Amino acid sequence: MKKYTNIYAMVAILMLLFASCSTEKVEGPIDDADSQFTTITFGALLNDLANRSMQKGHFDQVPTCADAEPAVAVIEFSYGGSDYSTTVDIFSDDSGYFTDYSEDLKIPVPSDGSTMVTVTSFMVYDGDTSVASDAFYSAVNGNLIWIAPKGDDAEFDGYVEDALPKMFEVFPGTKPYFDIEVLCFDRRVVNEYGYVFFDIVPKTIYPLCLFVNYCNEDGRHWVADYAIDLYFGLDATGIQIYNHNNPNAMATTGTGDGGYFADPLCLVIPGPPANLGNDAPYLYLVIYPQDWGGTGNYGDIDNTPVPVALSWNMVNELLNDDGTTNEYLHLLVGECENALDGDGTIPGGGNGECDPANPGDDCDNDGFLNGVDNCPSTSNPSQADFDEDGLGDACDTDDDGDGILDADENTGCRLNTDPNCGVDPTDCIPAPGAGCDKLSFTETVSLVGFPVGQDPFYPLMIDGLQVGTINFDLETSNANNITVSIDLFEGLIASDAEVSLPVLGAQKCQTDINANDFSINVVVVSEGGIDYPLEVEVSANICN
């Protein structure tokens, strides 16, 4: 395995700089008459194998993967306050592709300092000007085959470690070599299946569609509900391409006029390593059979995972002559004579009737084996444990460990250890006098749903009529105060007002206000301060 999986090891950005000591970085114009020159070289690395959900539209900016060899690179870069563009030949050796020497890539560097160079664009062409392959064709440079993504597009920077623009620091007396990550895109399969692979060298990817049936010990068959893991390699130590916890690795099931159905699960996969025989396994598939209840369906079953080793011959024989469509790989799991055998040592499915005491099982199928799961019988992928008592919040009856069961906690107090959490503070304002009415307002406030930079505000109502507005100046999370501002309609004033934060046990009363527009600031003396969203209660006597 080691001989060929290394080909697909994750690409690291290499920055090989041999720098002399320097104290000055130059980013502006270079006027030093004693400047030296440093010639820089770039390498092109095609991004490593990855399978990502994506929106097809933005990949229109990426060239189609081709078998053509790279010939030239068109590079845009800047230093010293000026922008430059150059076209250089691409050579290769055992280490990969690299740019030829170019006078344009001689960078002036102060003798006692350094120069910052920023690469803003990097495009690789095949040099074949005889045939225009697509819209990326250049009459001068041929067909665009690789391109470095730009992070400011906010669309491709997730596919590489370092999107452009990329800055390098160069020093006098060095010959620096910088690698640039580039992408190509195989449109053929993605249009049908909605996924994309990037490989370390341009390669073809292929469709693989599964159709799985379940059979009981009597030999009766049903379409199966299932999910899969898929690895590039001989076992689960290989590169994982699909994960059974993700929707793109789960069968789509339902009911219709003909009864229960399951659509074929179509995947996209890489071809085999070049130094591996076509009959040798190179993909490791794990099927996770799922229970499926309902009248006439198979119900609860043995969920033991089923491993399947796939060779290139098995994949290739499913491909049709057009090379872009394929037949289904039919697999049978269950209890009948011809069903594939499950492997109880594989975590994630439970070994038949799952035993929570078995540390090698994952009875709740949340990705954590029973032996390390803080709620082995209750799915909790986050493994949250607020009171750090070793029992996850999903199965702990007292999440905050304050001695009050979650079922008996006041609203909003499940994760608050204050025994007075949620207890209404004593009403601190007098009853409304003549010509006044009592206003009561309760709201859970946060910045969600409001434009950036705008504080939350709400109408104030008495007996169905609006009498003004209330505004909350929310400090940053964990700050220790909140400011409440009230703006009453003309002709109305507030004589007294109270602001309470029941969850935090905080209260602020203000009497003899006698104003139309006023603010109250509530300071919280509590470890951790205020976190939002937060319930706020306001009472006020509103007078004509």
C-alpha positions in Angstrom: 0.0 0.0 0.0 2.8 2.4 0.9 4.2 2.2 -2.6 1.4 3.9 -4.2 -0.7 5.8 -1.6 2.2 8.2 -1.2 1.4 9.4 -4.7 -1.7 10.9 -3.2 -0.3 12.3 0.0 -1.7 15.7 0.9 0.2 18.5 -0.9 2.2 20.7 1.3 3.3 24.2 0.3 7.1 24.2 0.0 8.9 27.5 0.6 12.6 26.9 0.2 14.4 30.1 1.1 18.0 30.3 1.9 18.2 33.8 3.5 21.0 35.9 4.7 20.5 38.0 7.8 18.5 41.1 7.1 16.8 43.9 9.0 14.9 45.7 6.3 11.9 44.5 4.3 11.1 46.5 1.2 7.6 46.7 0.0 7.7 50.1 -1.7 9.8 51.3 -4.7 13.4 50.1 -4.8 15.9 52.9 -5.4 18.9 51.4 -3.8 21.8 51.8 -6.2 23.6 48.9 -4.5 20.7 46.5 -5.0 21.4 42.9 -5.8 19.2 40.6 -7.9 17.6 37.4 -6.9 16.1 35.1 -9.5 12.9 33.3 -8.4 11.5 30.0 -9.7 8.0 28.6 -9.4 6.8 25.0 -9.3 3.2 24.0 -10.2 1.5 21.5 -7.9 -1.9 20.1 -8.9 -4.1 19.7 -5.8 -4.4 16.4 -4.1 -7.3 13.9 -4.3 -10.4 15.3 -2.7 -14.2 14.7 -3.0 -16.3 17.8 -2.3 -19.8 18.8 -2.7 -19.9 22.0 -4.7 -22.0 24.3 -6.8 -21.3 23.6 -10.5 -21.5 27.2 -11.6 -18.4 28.6 -10.1 -16.3 25.9 -11.6 -16.8 27.4 -15.0 -13.7 29.4 -14.1 -11.5 26.3 -13.9 -10.1 24.6 -17.0 -10.9 21.0 -17.9 -8.4 18.4 -16.8 -6.4 17.1 -19.8 -3.7 14.7 -20.7 -1.6 17.4 -22.2 1.8 18.3 -20.7 2.3 21.8 -19.3 4.3 24.0 -21.6 4.2 27.6 -20.4 3.1 29.6 -17.4 1.6 33.1 -17.5 2.4 34.8 -14.2 1.3 38.1 -12.8 3.1 39.5 -9.8 4.1 42.7 -8.1 6.9 44.1 -6.0 8.2 47.5 -5.2 4.9 49.1 -5.8 4.6 48.0 -9.5 2.8 45.2 -11.3 4.4 42.8 -13.8 3.4 40.0 -16.1 5.5 37.4 -17.8 5.3 34.2 -19.8 7.9 31.5 -19.0 8.5 28.0 -20.2 7.8 25.0 -17.9 10.4 22.2 -17.5 10.2 19.0 -15.4 12.5 16.6 -13.6 12.1 13.9 -11.0 10.8 16.4 -8.5 8.0 17.8 -10.7 7.4 20.8 -12.9 9.2 24.2 -12.6 9.5 27.4 -14.5 12.5 28.2 -16.7 15.0 31.0 -15.9 13.6 34.4 -17.0 15.1 37.8 -16.8 11.6 39.0 -15.8 11.9 36.9 -12.6 15.1 38.7 -11.5 14.0 40.6 -8.4 16.0 43.6 -7.1 16.8 43.2 -3.5 18.5 45.8 -1.2 22.0 44.5 -0.2 21.1 44.7 3.5 17.4 43.8 3.3 14.7 41.9 1.5 11.9 42.3 -1.0 8.3 41.2 -0.7 6.9 39.7 -4.0 3.2 39.0 -4.4 1.9 36.5 -7.0 -1.6 37.5 -8.1 -2.2 35.2 -11.0 -0.7 31.9 -12.2 -2.0 30.1 -15.3 -0.5 27.0 -17.1 -1.0 26.3 -20.8 -0.2 23.3 -23.0 1.4 25.3 -25.8 -0.7 23.6 -28.5 -2.1 26.4 -30.7 -3.4 24.1 -33.4 -6.8 23.3 -31.9 -8.9 25.4 -29.6 -10.2 23.0 -26.9 -12.6 25.4 -25.2 -13.2 29.0 -24.1 -9.9 29.0 -22.2 -7.8 28.7 -25.5 -5.1 31.2 -26.1 -3.8 31.8 -29.7 -0.4 32.5 -28.2 -0.1 29.9 -25.4 -2.5 27.2 -26.4 -5.1 25.6 -24.1 -5.3 26.5 -20.4 -4.9 23.3 -18.4 -4.2 24.4 -14.8 -5.0 27.6 -12.9 -4.2 28.8 -9.4 -7.3 29.7 -7.5 -7.7 33.2 -5.9 -8.9 33.4 -2.3 -10.7 36.7 -2.8 -13.2 34.8 -5.0 -14.2 33.0 -1.8 -15.1 30.0 -4.0 -11.9 28.0 -4.5 -9.7 28.8 -1.5 -11.1 25.8 0.4 -9.7 23.5 -2.3 -6.1 24.4 -1.7 -3.9 25.2 1.3 -2.7 28.6 -0.1 -4.9 30.5 -2.6 -3.6 33.6 -4.4 -2.6 36.3 -3.8 0.5 34.8 -2.2 3.4 36.8 -0.7 7.0 35.7 -0.7 10.0 37.3 0.9 13.2 37.1 -1.1 16.8 37.9 0.1 20.0 38.8 -1.6 22.3 36.0 -2.6 19.6 33.3 -2.8 17.8 31.4 -5.5 14.4 30.8 -4.0 12.0 28.2 -5.3 8.2 28.6 -4.6 5.5 26.1 -5.2 2.1 27.3 -6.5 -1.0 25.1 -6.0 -3.1 24.8 -9.2 -6.5 23.2 -10.1 -8.1 21.5 -13.0 -11.6 20.3 -13.3 -13.2 17.2 -14.9 -16.6 18.3 -16.1 -17.6 15.0 -17.7 -18.6 13.2 -14.5 -19.4 16.1 -12.3 -22.3 17.1 -14.6 -24.0 13.8 -13.8 -23.0 13.2 -10.2 -22.3 16.6 -8.7 -18.9 15.9 -7.3 -15.3 16.7 -8.3 -11.9 15.1 -7.8 -8.7 17.0 -7.9 -5.6 14.8 -8.3 -1.9 15.3 -7.9 -1.6 14.7 -11.7 -4.4 15.1 -14.2 -6.3 11.8 -14.1 -9.7 10.6 -15.2 -12.4 9.8 -12.6 -15.1 7.3 -13.0 -18.7 6.7 -11.9 -19.6 3.8 -9.6 -23.3 3.2 -8.8 -24.4 0.8 -6.1 -27.7 -1.1 -5.9 -27.9 -3.0 -2.5 -30.6 -5.5 -1.5 -31.3 -7.1 1.9 -32.3 -10.7 2.3 -33.6 -12.5 5.3 -32.8 -16.1 6.3 -35.7 -17.4 4.3 -34.2 -15.9 1.2 -36.8 -13.1 0.7 -35.3 -9.9 -0.8 -36.0 -6.2 -0.3 -34.3 -3.1 -1.5 -32.0 -2.0 1.3 -31.5 1.2 3.2 -27.8 1.8 3.9 -24.8 4.1 4.0 -21.2 3.6 3.0 -17.6 4.4 3.7 -15.2 4.4 0.8 -11.4 4.5 1.1 -8.7 4.7 -1.5 -6.6 1.8 -0.2 -6.8 -1.7 1.2 -8.6 -0.9 4.4 -9.8 2.0 6.6 -6.2 3.3 7.0 -6.4 4.5 3.4 -7.6 7.9 2.2 -11.3 8.3 3.0 -13.3 9.5 0.0 -16.9 9.0 1.4 -18.1 9.0 5.0 -21.3 7.1 6.0 -22.3 10.0 8.2 -22.6 12.4 5.3 -25.7 12.6 3.1 -23.7 12.0 -0.1 -22.8 8.6 1.2 -26.4 7.6 2.2 -29.0 5.8 0.0 -32.1 7.8 -1.0 -35.1 5.8 0.1 -38.9 6.3 0.1 -42.3 4.9 -0.7 -44.3 5.1 -3.9 -47.1 3.4 -5.7 -45.0 0.3 -6.2 -44.0 0.1 -2.5 -40.6 0.9 -0.9 -37.8 2.0 -3.2 -34.1 3.0 -2.9 -32.4 4.9 -5.6 -28.9 3.7 -6.7 -26.2 5.4 -4.8 -23.8 6.9 -7.4 -20.3 7.8 -6.4 -17.3 9.1 -8.3 -14.0 7.4 -7.8 -10.4 7.6 -8.9 -8.7 5.0 -11.2 -6.1 2.7 -9.8 -2.5 3.6 -9.1 -0.3 3.0 -12.2 1.9 0.4 -10.5 -1.0 -1.8 -9.4 -2.5 -4.8 -11.3 -6.0 -4.4 -12.6 -7.2 -7.4 -10.6 -5.7 -6.1 -7.3 -8.0 -4.3 -4.8 -7.4 -0.6 -4.5 -10.8 0.6 -3.1 -12.2 -0.5 0.3 -16.0 -0.1 0.6 -17.9 -0.6 3.8 -21.7 -1.0 3.7 -23.7 0.0 6.8 -27.1 -1.8 6.6 -29.9 0.3 8.2 -33.2 -0.8 9.8 -36.3 0.0 7.7 -39.7 -0.3 9.3 -43.1 -0.2 7.9 -45.8 -2.6 6.8 -44.4 -5.2 4.5 -40.8 -4.0 4.9 -37.9 -5.9 6.5 -37.8 -3.9 9.9 -35.0 -4.3 12.4 -32.0 -6.2 11.1 -28.4 -7.1 11.9 -26.5 -3.8 11.3 -23.1 -5.3 11.2 -21.0 -3.4 8.6 -20.1 -5.3 5.4 -16.7 -4.8 3.8 -16.1 -5.1 0.1 -12.8 -4.9 -1.7 -12.9 -3.4 -5.2 -10.4 -3.9 -8.0 -10.1 -1.9 -11.2 -11.4 -4.8 -13.2 -14.6 -4.8 -11.1 -15.1 -1.1 -11.7 -14.1 -1.1 -15.4 -16.5 -3.9 -16.4 -19.4 -1.8 -15.3 -18.5 1.1 -17.6 -20.3 1.4 -20.9 -18.6 1.9 -24.2 -19.0 5.7 -24.0 -16.8 5.7 -20.8 -19.2 8.2 -19.1 -22.1 6.0 -18.0 -22.1 2.7 -16.2 -24.1 -0.3 -15.0 -24.9 -0.8 -11.3 -22.8 -2.9 -8.9 -25.4 -5.2 -7.3 -24.6 -6.2 -3.8 -26.6 -8.4 -1.4 -26.4 -8.1 2.4 -28.4 -9.9 5.1 -29.0 -13.4 6.3 -29.5 -15.5 3.2 -27.0 -18.0 1.7 -25.5 -15.7 -0.9 -25.3 -12.5 1.2 -22.0 -10.8 1.8 -20.5 -11.5 5.2 -20.5 -8.7 7.8 -17.4 -7.9 9.9 -18.2 -7.4 13.6 -14.8 -5.8 14.2 -15.7 -2.7 12.1 -16.9 0.1 14.3 -20.0 2.1 13.5 -22.7 -0.5 12.9 -23.0 -2.5 16.2 -22.2 -6.2 16.1 -25.7 -7.5 15.5 -27.7 -6.8 18.6 -25.5 -4.1 19.9 -24.0 -4.3 23.4 -23.3 -1.0 25.0 -20.8 -2.7 27.2 -18.7 -3.7 24.2 -16.1 -1.0 23.8 -15.6 -1.9 20.1 -19.2 -1.2 19.1 -20.8 2.1 18.2 -24.3 1.4 19.3 -25.6 4.9 18.7 -23.8 5.3 15.4 -22.4 8.8 16.2 -18.8 8.1 15.2 -17.6 7.4 18.7 -17.0 3.8 19.9 -18.7 2.7 23.1 -15.4 2.6 24.9 -14.8 6.3 24.5 -18.4 7.6 24.0 -19.7 9.6 26.9 -23.2 8.6 25.9 -22.8 5.1 24.3 -26.6 4.6 23.8 -27.5 8.1 22.8 -26.2 9.7 19.6 -24.2 12.8 20.5 -21.5 13.6 17.8 -20.4 16.7 19.7 -19.6 14.8 22.9 -20.7 18.0 24.8 -20.3 17.6 28.6 -21.0 21.0 30.3 -20.3 19.9 33.9 -17.4 17.7 32.8 -18.6 14.7 34.9 -17.9 12.2 32.1 -21.6 11.9 31.2 -22.5 13.7 28.0 -25.2 16.3 28.0 -27.3 14.2 25.7 -27.8 11.5 28.4 -27.1 13.5 31.6 -30.2 14.3 33.6 -28.4 17.3 35.3 -26.3 18.9 32.6 -24.9 21.7 34.7 -24.4 19.6 37.9 -26.2 22.1 40.2 -28.4 19.5 41.8 -31.5 20.6 39.9 -32.6 18.0 37.3 -32.9 19.4 33.8 -36.6 18.6 33.8 -37.1 20.9 36.8 -34.9 23.8 35.7 -36.4 27.2 35.0 -36.6 28.2 31.3 -33.1 29.0 30.0 -31.3 27.6 33.1 -30.3 24.1 32.0 -26.7 25.2 31.7 -26.6 27.7 34.6 -25.4 26.7 38.0 -26.9 29.7 39.8 -29.6 28.2 42.1 -31.6 31.5 41.7 -31.5 31.2 37.8 -34.9 32.0 36.3 -36.4 33.3 39.6 -38.2 36.5 39.0 -36.7 39.3 41.1 -38.9 41.3 43.4 -40.9 44.0 41.7 -39.1 47.1 42.5 -41.3 49.8 41.0 -44.5 51.1 42.6 -48.0 50.4 41.2 -49.0 52.8 38.5 -50.7 56.0 39.7 -53.6 58.0 38.3 -53.3 58.5 34.5 -50.7 55.7 34.2 -50.6 52.1 32.9 -48.3 49.2 33.6 -46.1 48.2 30.6 -44.7 44.7 30.5 -42.2 43.5 27.9 -40.4 40.2 27.6 -38.0 39.3 24.7 -35.1 37.0 24.1 -32.6 39.4 22.5 -29.7 38.7 20.2 -28.1 40.3 17.0 -29.5 37.5 14.8 -32.0 38.8 12.2 -30.7 42.4 12.3 -28.4 44.1 9.8 -24.7 44.3 10.7 -24.1 47.3 12.9 -27.8 47.7 13.9 -28.9 47.1 17.5 -32.1 45.1 18.0 -35.3 47.1 18.6 -38.9 46.1 19.2 -42.3 47.9 19.6 -43.7 48.5 23.1 -47.4 47.7 23.5 -50.1 48.3 26.1 -53.5 46.8 25.5 -52.7 46.2 21.8 -51.6 49.7 21.1 -48.0 50.7 20.5 -46.7 53.4 22.8 -43.1 53.5 21.7 -40.0 51.4 20.9 -37.3 49.7 22.9 -33.7 49.3 21.8 -30.9 47.0 23.1 -27.2 48.0 22.9 -25.7 44.6 23.0 -22.0 44.5 24.0 -19.7 41.8 22.6 -20.3 38.3 23.9 -19.2 37.8 27.6 -19.3 41.6 28.3 -20.7 42.5 31.7 -23.5 45.0 30.9 -26.4 45.7 28.6 -28.0 49.0 27.9 -31.8 49.3 27.3 -33.2 52.5 25.7 -36.9 53.4 25.6 -38.3 56.0 23.3 -42.0 56.7 24.0 -44.4 58.4 21.6 -44.9 62.1 22.0 -47.2 63.0 24.9 -46.1 60.0 27.0 -43.6 59.7 29.8 -42.3 56.9 32.1 -42.4 57.6 35.8 -40.6 54.4 36.9 -39.0 51.4 35.1 -37.3 48.1 35.8 -35.0 45.9 33.7 -34.5 42.3 34.8 -32.3 39.5 33.4 -33.9 36.4 35.0 -31.4 33.9 33.7 -28.5 35.9 35.3 -30.4 37.0 38.4 -29.7 40.7 37.6 -32.1 43.6 38.1 -32.0 47.4 37.7 -34.7 49.7 39.0 -35.1 53.4 38.2 -37.8 55.6 39.8 -38.9 59.3 39.2 -37.8 59.2 35.6 -40.5 61.4 34.3 -39.0 61.4 30.8 -40.1 60.5 27.3 -36.7 59.1 26.2 -34.3 57.4 28.6 -31.8 54.5 29.0 -31.1 52.0 31.8 -27.7 50.1 32.0 -27.7 46.8 33.8 -24.4 45.5 35.0 -23.9 41.8 35.7 -21.6 40.6 38.4 -21.1 37.0 37.2 -18.2 34.9 36.0 -18.4 34.8 32.2 -20.6 37.9 32.0 -23.4 38.1 29.5 -23.8 35.7 26.5 -26.5 36.0 23.9 -29.3 35.2 23.1 -30.6 36.4 26.5 -34.1 36.8 28.0 -34.8 40.4 29.1 -37.9 41.5 31.0 -38.9 45.2 31.2 -41.6 46.8 33.3 -42.5 50.5 33.3 -45.3 52.9 34.4 -46.3 54.8 31.4 -48.3 58.0 32.0 -50.1 60.6 29.8 
